Amino acid sequence: MSDLNKLGLAQARDALRKGETTSVELTTACLGAIEDAGALNAFVHKTPDLALDRASAADKRLQGREEAPAMCGLPIGIKDLFCTKGVPSQAGSHILQGFLPEYESTVSQNLQDSGAVMLGKLNMDEFAMGSSNETSTYGNAVSPWRRGNDDTALTPGGSSGGSAAAVAADLCLAATGTDTGGSIRQPAAFTGIVGIKPTYGRCSRWGVVAFASSLDQAGPMTKSVRDAAIMLGAMAGHDAKDSTSVELAVPDFEAMLTGDIRGKKIGIPREYRMDGMPTEIENIWAEGTEMLKAAGAEIVDISLPHTKYALPAYYVIAPAEASSNLARYDGVRYGYRATLDAGDGITEMYEKTRAEGFGHEVQRRVMIGTYVLSAGFYDAYYNRARRVRTLIKRDFENVFADGIDAILTPATPSAAFGLGEMTDADPVQMYLNDVFTVTVNLAGLPGISVPAGVDRQGLPLGLQLIGRPWEEGDLLNTAYALETAAGFVAKPAKWW
Amino acid sequence: MSIDQSTAARVAKLARIKVEDDALPALASEFNTILGFIEQLNEVDVTGVDPMTSVTPQRLKRRADVVTDGDQQAKILSNAPDAREGFFAVPKVVE
């Protein structure tokens, strides 16, 4: 078989089980593609020896009598936010330069136990703070997509930009991502792949470098909805090491992909129709609505009245939690410590280490978080934002109580933009990238981005489906029906 | 609410991030942009609404208060920028 790196998880799994290929062959094909793709700057720590060892072990397992687990022999990339034992894990930050974890995150361990082969670590915005992968200490990840013949370098989105670029460019069969405000779904939409953020508590956060603990969730970024179902099943599950991990059985998500959505009620929230929204986004949303209707779903206009306040609430809550979580980077226990001048004490050590170790966006968010939590402002900002968060969640509870099964929205307010195009914009302009996705994190719900079409410049556009809590299986099935109807097959032309 | 340079300097100090004096005006201006955006929250009537403490309807789980781990000094110190004699080392704290 040729071009093994271009396979998805399900196709590769089936080929492995039929004996048509081996994990070593699959892994070798991906390692070759990674070597050729330096221009994308997606893989920032490569682990070829480890990958080939695990691939050989997987091949033995596949030959044995025992039933091979779901991900056996399938080569994937891991976002740099996941701690991986003995392999650099920097969260895209200079402050974790040289950090080699002594432990493995639960999610990456679950994947490893399921037989997955890690190819290396993937680029990302520093501490997952960004929507364009431009805040990374490794430099920008670059999208494999271009606007027609224009060679402007485009963002793969963020923060899981390396994951998105790697999957879209077939450097791996799939990748892990994490999503605090849209960091799986926005890059998936920008690069024409599938990305699901599961219900908060579905995947363990243990060993995932924390950004905003009440919002962070890990999820898969894949080439198809079926692949997302397979990989989410392998990542998810209760973990005693994360006190917010839920004790619920993980269903066989793949078995729930029937494509039958007859009678399902799909909500179209009027508040997501934003002023100044590009026509192409409105059109793709309308087309997606028609596709679900044609598949037998009932379309219902709904209202989520507090939508407008989701982003401002997020930009209180997420920085507040970040300022607390990132207090641990003090130059004492791990990572970078600034060189000190004679006479510098411990306070100078903290201040210089954090000034030199954190990039600009991270510093800004830590300081905003410090401000909104400081004496005199805690009630006015932080507590008010948490009250608004309650209202945002209640909006969703109300529509679900009215019988809505899933909600269809655009995934992003635009197609991918050029790297550097937002540099002169104020920070709030960049934050607007998450306007359709951030509500889902605040409400703890599952959300999936499905590629639905291309714009007139040939760039992918995604649609988002939002599901009921813990019903990822039903959500994936609706996404499967949308994917089937949309028939998205575009791939970026190789220029790298 | 408007943030002036001295407030920006105070926040930087609280966050333990060194900001040079000449960077303070730009920082204060960025804070004001972001806080201006956040202040939309004041339009929302939150009377009688509790602040969210958990996004999922479950109490934080408790575990048995027992020792499950230990004797990992070498692993714990393996990533320290400066470790000596089994301890993390830092600049002198007490004169």
Interface residues (C-beta under 8 A of the other chain):
Chain A: G98 F99 L100 E102 T199 Y200 G201 S214 A240 S243 T244 V246 H306 K308 Y309 L311 P312 A313 Y315 V316 S323 A327 D330 G331 V332 R333 Y334 G335 Y336 R337 L340 D344 G345 I346 T347 E348 M349 Y350 E351 K352 R354 A355 F358 Q363 R364 V366 M367 I368 T370 Y371 V372 S374 Y381 N383 R384 A385 R386 R387 V388 R389 T390 L391 K393 D426 P427 V428 Y431 L442 A443 G444 P469
Chain B: I3 A8 V11 A12 L14 A15 R16 I17 K18 V19 L27 E30 F31 T33 I34 L35 F37 I38 E39 Q40 L41 N42 E43 V44 V46 V49 D50 P51 M52 T53 S54 V55 T56 Q58 L60 K61 R63 Q72 K75 I76 S78 N79 A80 P81 D82 F88 V90 P91 K92 V93
